[in-house]
Amino acid sequence: MFYRKAVKEIHAAVTVCIITLTLIFSAASSPAEAAQAKTPAQQEVEKYSLKELNTTKEGQMALYNYYREAMGVNSDPNKNARLRSIMTTLINAVGKVDPTVNTLPYVYFVNNNTSLNAFCSLGHVVSVNSGTFDSIINEDELAVIIGHEMGHGQKDHPYKGTKATQQKVLLANIGATIAGAVVGSGASILTDLTTGILLNQSIAHGTKSQEKEADSLAFDYMLNTNYNPGACAAIWQRFIDLSGTAIQSKSEMFFNPSDHPNNLARRDKYVQKLYEYSGKKVTVKEISRTTVNEKEVTRTMLVVNGKDFMETAAANGMSSAERSYFILGNLAVAYHRGYNKSAAYVNGGTVYLGQQPIITPVSGEDSAQAIADKLNALK
Ligand SMILES: [Zn+2]
């Protein structure tokens, strides 16, 4: 998943998973009643081993239908169009980094959950919560979330995590002698409770190193699209900005917006990647972070060649800090492509380096010409 709390909280979250699934599946007290309550989608998914769910088209489709039934399918045309557009772009981009993307093509849907999150399960099933599209308007930032999930998918993290849990569940079941619990390698997954734990496990968990790997891959995928790679840092700034706002009450169990060390670390890791991508020419430094009316305000400075370049203003539904990371992304791309060898110029109110737009100034910022002049003096 895209968000997670500190490792120590995972166990509590798994417990929540189990409770949730118990509710989803209306797990009955006896195996006979449980069998009666199973829907066709549940029955279908239980025909397959974890390996089959993960690697075969039939298993993938069983899982796809299972999640669609369990989570609900959102038919909002705008949200579906946005997901389709991003998936199409990212599947192409992932293919440039990792040709195995076509081994089992991804399937995807918008689910009805109103909180902010997304997942990739066994068998390359991607789903984005409906609420994510309400909170994240910018398509580049949405692509970072989905790219992160595809990073998990490409590295087979869902399967690795599920296998590890299967072992634990098996041992726990033996210990507790839960009636009907038989989990054998290659055999179908038995009992509603076990199925629920394993399938939710396949979407909920990532170890810390897996999360880092997925973050890193998301950056690589973004570099193979026309999306702004600065969105990788910008989205984490957005989460930092959202701390303490209404979104917190809508957050899922793995998402804790006030978990600052984690959010800041993930933002800064991307800033470092952007700095390196630019040939160590451009970055953003944090000037201050203060709380104003229970809302946190971050001030940042764009830095070119080690010298202060400019502070951005808030615009387009973004804080000044969030916006600064998009400008950083533009500058990093321009430097990476060598456009800094020619002078910055203004065209139609936008500052350019080569073919790369850098910034269209808004209220509170200098004129485009003044910004171009400053950039030329520093670069
Ligand atoms: Zn993740």
Residues whose N, C-alpha, C, O or C-beta is under 5 A from the ligand:
A	BS01	ZN	M1 F2 G206 E211 A214
